[in-house]
Amino acid sequence: MAEQLTDVQQAIATSSTPAAEFQRLSRSRQREVFFLLPETIQQSLVEDMDPDQLREFVRRLDPDEVTDILALADDDTRSAVLRRLDEDRRERVEFLLGFSSESAAGLMHLDYVTVDVDRGLEEISNRVQRHEARTGRIPTIFVTDDGEFVGELPGQVLAMADDGPVEIREHVLETPAVAYDASDENVIDVFRQHPESSVAVLDDDGSVMGVIYAEDLLRVVEEEATETLYEFTGVQEEESILDGPLSKVRYRYKWLIINLGTAFLAAGAVGFFEDTIAAFTLLAVYMPVVAGMGGNAGTQSMAVTVRGIALDQISLSTGGRAVVNEIIAGAANGLITGVLVAVIASVFNQSPLLGFVLGVSMVLNLVIAGFFGTIIPLLLDKIGKDPATSATIFITTMTDVLGFFIFLGLAQAVL
């Protein structure tokens, strides 16, 4: 089944008429495939559908799914489709469309009922049944006390209705809640602390607006992970593995040009020691080792620092200890790898002095990597720039340029 689904995605993404390929699928298959396609192709499909086709596609979907799809349509198409939906579904979708997709309100469902803590089980059961009959979905039961949110009533409590009076307050589960305008990152943090719970979404006055389930965050977590990976490597978030070569060139060339500029800085550093390299050609063999180790160590420090920034564990004002720790770790790792490369150079090249130069250079370059791998993300965060997007290029530039200066400078002085 997974292989068949991948084949369908590939056929749609690479077709000259993706909308025609998509229309050939069954309605259930369309739903399954659509949300697995890259956003650029989703956009293309929605734009290629007329209002009748789009309405036929969304009319059996959940309101939150309809909202995600109509958000990709132009205003006229969106309005035309909304007019063709039944009143209850239209009201729900219009309500959800009013919120950012990256907020708690943009993630929430409307499959809930609110009941007062003093209500009886029979009345609560009737309310649940009415909601299920109207929407086809079993709602989450949120409990309030004089308008104040209390928590969630497990559905199984309703089975106790025939066993005599039940005190609702005794069965209410404490449930986390977030404001409707909380970011999706904040919602993810709440679920990390309460992985077994649903989350209530509250309005400014504390009234319930919706409910978010853990599975609703899977897409957000996947997108967040993909975005972070793309940022680290300089790839546009919009790019997909299914894009054609021209699209890939358009997404990547600017970043590569920036990297070319920094590569010339490193080349300039090497140029200062042209005579030294010419006199001792073995230096050219080991230059990539020094640069590569520094770049890798810097990226490790950066990854840890960026994660700390994202989790609000560290900032520039509180990062002194982290910088010192990374410098010490860099020195220790530099000593370990430096001894190894020194032994290799001494044995294979019969040059203890070359081994000494390599070993010292490795220690100093990994210290540099630890320092800049930590301080650059903190500085970028301080000035309001995303460290995940732009830190890598600065860190690798510093480790390459300073690493070459140290290695070749030591070689010039010692060899």
N, C-alpha and C positions, 0 to 999 in steps of 0.2 A: 504493500500500500504506500509506504514512504517513497519507494522508488518511482511508483506511478505518479505520485503527487509532484515529485521533483521534475519528472518528464513534462508534466502539464505546465508547471511554472516556466520551465525552459522554453517550451513551445510558445507560450504567451509573450514572454519577455523578448524573444528573438524574432517574433513575427513582424512582418511589415504592417499587418492589420491586427494588432493585439485584441481590439474590441470584438472583432469577428471570431477569433479563437475563443475568447471568453464566453461569448453568447452561445457557442456550441455545447458548453457544459450544462449539466443539470443544475437546478436551483441550489440544491444542497451542496453540490460540488463547487459552485461559484462561491458560496460562503466560505467553504473550507480553503479554497485557493486564494481568494482575494486578500485575506489578512496575512498571508505568507509572502506576498509579493513586495518588492521594494516600493517605497512611497512614490517614487517618480513614475513607476508603472501604474500604481493605483490611481494616481492623478490623471494619467493618460486615459485609462479606462473610463473613469468618471466623466472626463471631458468629451469622450467619444460617444457616450450614451445620450439619447434624447430623454426628455423627462419621463415618457411612458416606460422606456426600458429601465431607467434608474428606479422608478417607483416599483416596478415589478420585482426588481432585484432586492430592494430594501423592505418590502411590505411585510415579510415574515421574520425579519431580523429583530433582535432586541433593541430597545430604544437607544442604548449607549452605543451599539454598533452602527445604527442608522446615523447617529450624531457624528461618529468618526467619518463615515462615508460622505455625508452631505457637507461636512466641513471642507471637503476637497472640491465641491462644485461651485460654480459661479452663482451670484445672487439670484439671477432669473431662474436658473434651473432648480436651485434650492427651493425657492418660493413655489414653483410649479409642482414639485414633488410633495412638498408639505401640504399643499391644498388638496392633494389626492389621497392623503393618509386619513384614516379614521380619526375622529376627534380626540379620543384619549391618547392615541399614539402621537398625534401631532402636537398636543399640548406638552407631552413629556419631552419630545425631541426639541421643540422650540425652547423649553426651559433649559435643557442641557446645552444647547448651542450658545447660550448666553455666557458660558464660562470658558476659561482657557483650558485647553487639553492638557496643560502641564500643571494644573492645580488639582486639589482634592475634589472640587466640584466637577472637574472635567473627567475624573476617574470613577465617580460614584454611580451607583444604580439607584433606581427609585422603587425597588422591590422591598418595601418595608411598610410596617404600620406602627403607629405610636398609640400606646394605651396608658391610661393613668394607673398608678399602683393600686388604687382602691377598687378597680374594676374586677368583676367576677370572671372566672374562667369561661363560662358559657358565652358571655358577651365578647370576650377576646377571640374565642373560637369562631364565632359568627363573623367577626371582622376579618379574620384571616381567610375564611372561606369566601367572603365577598371579593377580597383582593385576588384570590386565586382564580375565581370564576371570571373576573374581569380581565386579568392579564395572562392567565395560564401559568403563573409562577408562584411558588410558595414564598411568602415574604418573611423577612427578619422581623422579629417583634421587639421594638424598643419601648422601654418603660420610662415614664416621666412621673414626677411628683410635684404637683402644683406648677406644671410647666417646666420644671427643672429636670434635665436629663439624668437618669439614674443608671441605666444599663440595659442589658439584653435579657429577655425571657426565653429560655430554651424551648423549642417547639414541643419537646416530649412532655413538658409540664401539662400541656393541654390534654394529654391522655388521662390525667388524674381528675378530669372534670366530673366523672361519674362516681368518684370515690368520696364525695362529700366536700365540704368547704376547704379551700386551700388559701393560705395567706401568700399572695403574690410576692410580697417584699422578701420573703424567705428564700425565693428561688431565683431572684434576679442576679445575673452575673455581671460583675464589674467589667465594663467595656471601654476601651480607649476611644477617644474622640479627637477630632481635629477641626479647625476652622475651615470653612468652605474655600478660602483663598490660600490655604497652606500649599506650599510647593509639593510636587510629587516626590522630591527628595525627602522632605519632612515626613510624608506619609510612609515612605519606605523605612525611615528610621523608627517610626512608631511600630510598624510590623516586625522589625527586627527585635524590638523589646517585648512584643506580644504576638509571636508567630501563630498562636492557636486561635486568635480572635478575629472577628470582623471589626471594622472601625466605623464609628458613626461620624457623619459629616454635619457640623452644626452651623447655623446662621449666626449673625452678629448677636441676636437676642438669646442664643442658646437653644433655639428650637432645632429639631432634626430636619435636615434637608435630603439626606441620602445615606447609603451604606456602601462601603468598599470591602471587597473580599480579597484574600491573599492572591487568588488566581488572577485578579485584575491587574496585579502589579508585575506579573511575569513579563508582559510585553515591555513595561517601563524599565524593568531591570535589564532585560536583554538589550533594549535600545541604549541604556546608559552605558552598559559594558561595551557595546559596539562603538558608541561615540567616543569613549575613552581610548579604545584601541586605535580608532581612526586618528584621533588627535595626536596620539603619541607618534604615529607614523606619517603624519602630514597628508592623510587622505581625506577627501571631502566626505561628510556624513551621507550625502546623497548617492554616493557611488555604490553600485552593486556589482557582484561578481558576474551578473548576467549582462552588464552594459557592454556596448560595442567598443572597439579600440579608439575611435574618435572621441567618444565621451570620456574614456579613461584618460586620454591625453589632456583634454580640456580641464578635467578635475585636478591633475597632478602637476602640470608643467610649472606653475608659479612657485610651488614649494621647492621643486627641484632647482629652479633658478636661484632661489635664496640659498639653498645648500651649496650651489656652485660657487657663489660669492664667498661663503665661509671656507670652502675648500681652497680657494685661492689665498686666503689668509694663512692657512696651514702651509701651503706651498711656498708662500713668501718667507715663512719662518725657516723652512728647509733651505731656501735659497741663500740665506745668510751663511750657511755652512757648506757651500758648494765645494770649496777646496778641501775641507776636512773629509767629506764623503768621497771625493775623488782619490784622496790619499789612502783612505781606509774603506774600501768598497763594502766590507762586511756590515758596515753600519746600515746600509740600505736594506739589507736582509732583515734586520731586527727593528727597523722603524715601524712597520705595521704592528708588530707585537706591542710596542710601547703605547702607540696610539689606540689600538683596539682594546687593550686592557683598561686604559683610562676611560674610554667612552663607555664600556660596559659597566664599570664601577660607578661612573657618574649617573648612568641611567638607573641603576639599582637604588642609589641614594635618592634620586628624583622621584621614583615610583613610591617609595616609602613616605617621602615628604608630601607629595601630592595627595596621597591617601589620608595622611594626617590632617592636611588642610581641609579636605572634603568632609572629614568627620569632626571638624572643629576642635581637634586635639592640639593644634599648634598654630602659631602666627609669628610674624616677624618679631614682635615684642617679647614673645615667650620662647623663641627658637634657639636661644644661646646654647642650652644644654644639648639639644639635638645636633647642632652644628659640631660641637665638641665631640659628641659620641661618634658622629660619622667620620670625623677626622681621625680619631683614635682607631676606629674600625678600618679605615682606609690604610693607615700606617701598618696595622697588624696584617691585613690581607696583602699589602704591598711587600711586607717582609717575607711572608710565606711564598708568594709567587716570585718575588725577586730572587730568593735563594735558589728556587728551582731553575729559573732562566739563567742565573749566573753559573750554576753547575753545568747546565747544558752548553752554554757558550764556552766555558773553560775546557770542557772535555772534547767537544766536537770541533772547536776552532782553535784549540791549543793556545788560548789567550785569556789568562786570568784577569788581565786588566780590562778586557772587553766584558768579561763576566761581572767585574766590579762595577763598571759603568752601567751595565744593564740592571743590575740589582738595585743600585742606588736610585736610578731613574724610575724604576718600577715603584719603589716605596714613595718617592716624592710625587709621582703622577697620580697614584691612588689617593694620597692625601689631598691633592688638588681636586680630584674627582669627588671625594667626600665633601669637601668644603663647598665647591660650586654646585654640586648636585643637590645640596640642601639650601644654600643661601639664595640661589637664583629663583627657585619656585616661591620662596617666601617673599622676595622682593617683588616679583611679578604679581603675586596675590595682594601685596600691600598697595600697589598702584592700580589695582582693579583689572589686571589682565589675567586671563586663564592660564595658569602655569602648565596645565596638561598640553595645551596647544602649542606654546612657544618656548618652553624651557629647554627642550631637547637640543634645539639648534645652538643655543648659547652655551650649554654645558659641553657638548661635543667640540665646539669651537675652542673653548678654554682648555680642555684636556688635550686636544690636538696641538694647538699652538704652543702652550706652555710645556707640554710633554716633549715636543720636538726641541724646543729651546734647551730644556734641561738635559736631555739625552745627548744631543749634538754638542752642546756647550761643554758638558763633562768630557765627552770624547775628545774635543779639541784641546782641553786642558790636560788630559791624562795620557791619551794615546800618542 
